Amino acid sequence: MNCKNSIPQISGVYFNAREGGILCRRCQVKFKNGIVVPAGAISIAGRFVDINLQRLERVRIQSSICVEIEKMLRYYINSLLNKGLNSWKYIKI
C-alpha cells in the first residue's frame, strides 16, 4: 500500500503488483494497471502468510475463492517477471 490509507471492506479491492498490493480508492486512480479481487480472496490469501506450511494441506477453501487467489497469483508473477509464462498450463496451483 502506498499512502497508508485504510481500505474499506467492500466486495472487491484493487490489487496492483507493481505498487505493492492493495490500493485505496485515491491510489487506484493514480495507478491504472491492476486487477479487482474479491475481498474474501484477499482475506484468505493474507491468512496464508502466517500459516505453517504443514498445516496448509488441511485448510479447506471454497473453489471460487481458490480461483480468485490463483488469478491474483498469476497476475502478480506475470507482473514481477514483466511477461507471461508459457508454463502456466503445467502448473496447478
C-alpha positions as CSV (number, residue, x, y, z in Angstrom):
1,M,0.0,0.0,0.0
2,N,1.4,3.4,-1.0
3,C,-0.4,6.0,1.1
4,K,-1.3,4.1,4.2
5,N,-5.0,5.0,3.9
6,S,-7.4,2.4,5.2
7,I,-9.1,0.1,2.7
8,P,-12.8,-0.3,3.2
9,Q,-14.2,-3.8,3.4
10,I,-16.2,-3.9,0.2
11,S,-17.0,-6.6,-2.3
12,G,-13.8,-6.1,-4.3
13,V,-10.4,-4.4,-3.8
14,Y,-7.9,-3.1,-6.3
15,F,-4.7,-5.1,-6.3
16,N,-1.6,-3.7,-8.1
17,A,1.5,-5.9,-8.1
18,R,3.9,-3.2,-9.2
19,E,2.7,-0.8,-6.5
20,G,2.9,-3.3,-3.6
21,G,-0.5,-4.8,-3.3
22,I,-3.9,-3.4,-2.4
23,L,-4.6,0.2,-3.2
24,C,-7.0,2.7,-1.7
25,R,-9.6,4.4,-4.0
26,R,-7.4,7.5,-4.4
27,C,-4.3,5.5,-5.4
28,Q,-6.4,3.4,-7.8
29,V,-6.9,6.4,-9.9
30,K,-3.2,7.2,-9.9
31,F,-2.0,3.7,-10.8
32,K,-4.1,2.1,-13.5
33,N,-2.5,-1.3,-14.0
34,G,-4.1,-3.7,-11.6
35,I,-7.0,-6.1,-11.1
36,V,-10.1,-6.2,-8.9
37,V,-10.0,-9.1,-6.4
38,P,-12.9,-10.1,-4.1
39,A,-12.3,-9.0,-0.5
40,G,-12.8,-12.6,0.6
41,A,-9.9,-13.8,-1.6
42,I,-7.6,-11.1,-0.2
43,S,-8.5,-12.0,3.3
44,I,-7.8,-15.7,2.9
45,A,-4.6,-15.1,0.9
46,G,-3.5,-12.8,3.8
47,R,-4.0,-15.6,6.3
48,F,-1.8,-17.9,4.2
49,V,1.2,-15.7,5.1
50,D,1.1,-16.7,8.7
51,I,0.1,-20.4,8.3
52,N,2.5,-23.2,8.9
53,L,3.1,-24.9,5.5
54,Q,2.5,-28.4,7.1
55,R,-1.0,-27.3,8.1
56,L,-1.8,-25.7,4.7
57,E,-2.9,-29.0,3.2
58,R,-5.6,-29.3,5.9
59,V,-7.1,-25.9,5.0
60,R,-10.4,-26.1,3.1
61,I,-11.4,-23.2,0.9
62,Q,-14.3,-22.6,-1.4
63,S,-13.3,-23.3,-5.0
64,S,-14.5,-19.8,-6.1
65,I,-12.0,-18.3,-3.7
66,C,-9.3,-20.6,-4.9
67,V,-9.9,-19.5,-8.5
68,E,-9.6,-15.8,-7.4
69,I,-6.4,-16.4,-5.5
70,E,-4.9,-18.3,-8.4
71,K,-5.8,-15.3,-10.8
72,M,-4.2,-12.9,-8.3
73,L,-1.0,-15.1,-8.1
74,R,-0.7,-15.4,-11.9
75,Y,-1.2,-11.7,-12.3
76,Y,1.4,-11.0,-9.6
77,I,4.0,-13.3,-11.0
78,N,3.5,-12.1,-14.6
79,S,3.8,-8.5,-13.4
80,L,7.0,-9.2,-11.5
81,L,8.5,-11.0,-14.5
82,N,7.2,-8.4,-16.9
83,K,6.0,-11.2,-19.2
84,G,3.6,-14.1,-19.3
85,L,4.7,-17.7,-18.6
86,N,4.2,-20.4,-21.2
87,S,4.5,-23.0,-18.4
88,W,1.2,-22.0,-16.7
89,K,-0.5,-24.9,-18.4
90,Y,1.7,-27.3,-16.5
91,I,1.3,-25.5,-13.1
92,K,-1.6,-26.4,-11.0
93,I,-2.0,-24.0,-8.1
